[in-house]
Amino acid sequence: FGVEVSIARFEPEREHLTYWDGSVSANMSPRFDGIGALGVFGSVTARDYDGIFPATDLIREDDTVALGISYSPQLFEVFGERPKLTCQVQRTASNITLYDFQTTDFRIAFEKSY
């Protein structure tokens, strides 16, 4: 089980792209004999920008929630690497419509542990 809390600052030249970012994430990936690793993860992020977004009178604010699951089989390998299947749903709510969206991602990766 893991938990991470972070605060970040991003400062490009354009003021409307400068922001503070706060995030909390958690994950759990227990291993089961003969089955593999089943994982659950999630995160919540709040991002507050400094300047007024162009063509509006708004200072951008984004809130993101992401939840996902993963599976890595124990007994199956390809060239010594195990596949990891992941599905994640992410929702970003923003007061700037262009940045208000939801995504669903499916991915497969191959991992090797040493």
C-alpha positions as CSV (number, residue, x, y, z in Angstrom):
1,F,0.0,0.0,0.0
2,G,1.3,3.4,-0.8
3,V,0.2,7.0,-0.3
4,E,1.8,10.1,-1.8
5,V,1.1,13.8,-1.1
6,S,2.8,16.5,-3.3
7,I,2.8,20.2,-3.9
8,A,4.4,21.6,-7.0
9,R,4.9,25.0,-8.6
10,F,5.2,25.5,-12.3
11,E,6.4,28.9,-13.6
12,P,6.6,29.3,-17.4
13,E,7.0,32.8,-18.9
14,R,3.2,33.3,-19.4
15,E,1.4,34.2,-16.3
16,H,-1.8,32.4,-17.2
17,L,0.1,29.1,-17.4
18,T,1.8,29.6,-14.0
19,Y,0.2,27.4,-11.3
20,W,0.3,25.7,-7.9
21,D,-0.5,22.0,-7.9
22,G,-1.6,19.9,-4.9
23,S,-2.1,16.1,-5.2
24,V,-2.9,13.1,-3.1
25,S,-2.6,9.6,-4.5
26,A,-2.9,6.1,-3.2
27,N,-2.3,2.7,-4.6
28,M,-2.4,-0.9,-3.6
29,S,-1.1,-3.9,-5.5
30,P,-1.3,-7.2,-3.6
31,R,0.1,-10.4,-5.1
32,F,-1.9,-13.6,-5.1
33,D,-0.1,-17.0,-5.6
34,G,-1.0,-18.5,-9.0
35,I,-2.9,-15.4,-10.1
36,G,-0.5,-12.4,-10.1
37,A,-0.8,-8.8,-8.9
38,L,-4.1,-7.0,-8.8
39,G,-3.9,-3.3,-8.3
40,V,-6.2,-0.4,-7.4
41,F,-5.1,3.2,-7.6
42,G,-6.5,6.7,-7.4
43,S,-5.5,10.4,-7.2
44,V,-7.1,13.8,-6.5
45,T,-5.4,16.9,-7.8
46,A,-6.2,20.6,-7.5
47,R,-4.4,23.1,-9.8
48,D,-4.8,26.8,-9.3
49,Y,-3.4,29.2,-11.9
50,D,-2.1,32.7,-11.2
51,G,-3.1,34.8,-14.2
52,I,-6.3,35.5,-16.1
53,F,-6.9,33.1,-19.0
54,P,-6.7,34.8,-22.4
55,A,-10.0,35.9,-24.0
56,T,-11.8,35.5,-20.6
57,D,-12.0,37.3,-17.3
58,L,-11.4,34.0,-15.4
59,I,-8.4,32.6,-13.5
60,R,-8.2,29.0,-14.4
61,E,-8.9,26.3,-11.8
62,D,-8.7,22.6,-12.5
63,D,-9.7,19.7,-10.2
64,T,-8.8,16.1,-11.4
65,V,-9.9,12.7,-10.0
66,A,-8.4,9.6,-11.5
67,L,-9.3,6.0,-10.6
68,G,-7.9,2.8,-12.0
69,I,-7.2,-0.9,-11.8
70,S,-4.3,-3.1,-13.0
71,Y,-3.5,-6.7,-13.5
72,S,-0.1,-8.4,-14.0
73,P,-0.2,-12.2,-14.3
74,Q,2.3,-14.3,-12.3
75,L,2.8,-17.2,-14.7
76,F,2.9,-15.5,-18.1
77,E,6.0,-13.8,-19.6
78,V,7.1,-12.6,-23.0
79,F,10.9,-12.5,-23.4
80,G,11.3,-12.5,-19.6
81,E,8.9,-9.6,-19.1
82,R,5.4,-9.7,-17.6
83,P,2.5,-7.9,-19.2
84,K,0.6,-5.4,-17.1
85,L,-2.9,-4.4,-18.1
86,T,-4.2,-1.1,-16.8
87,C,-7.5,0.7,-17.1
88,Q,-7.9,4.3,-15.8
89,V,-10.8,6.8,-15.8
90,Q,-9.9,10.4,-15.3
91,R,-12.2,13.4,-14.9
92,T,-10.9,16.9,-15.0
93,A,-13.3,19.7,-14.0
94,S,-12.2,23.1,-15.1
95,N,-13.8,26.6,-15.2
96,I,-12.3,26.9,-18.7
97,T,-14.4,24.7,-20.9
98,L,-11.5,23.8,-23.2
99,Y,-9.9,21.9,-20.2
100,D,-13.0,20.3,-18.9
101,F,-12.9,16.6,-19.9
102,Q,-13.1,12.9,-19.1
103,T,-10.8,10.2,-20.4
104,T,-10.8,6.4,-20.2
105,D,-7.4,4.8,-20.9
106,F,-6.6,1.1,-21.5
107,R,-2.9,0.2,-21.8
108,I,-0.6,-2.8,-21.8
109,A,3.0,-2.6,-20.8
110,F,5.7,-5.1,-20.3
111,E,7.7,-4.9,-17.1
112,K,10.8,-6.7,-15.9
113,S,11.6,-6.9,-12.2
114,Y,15.2,-7.3,-10.9
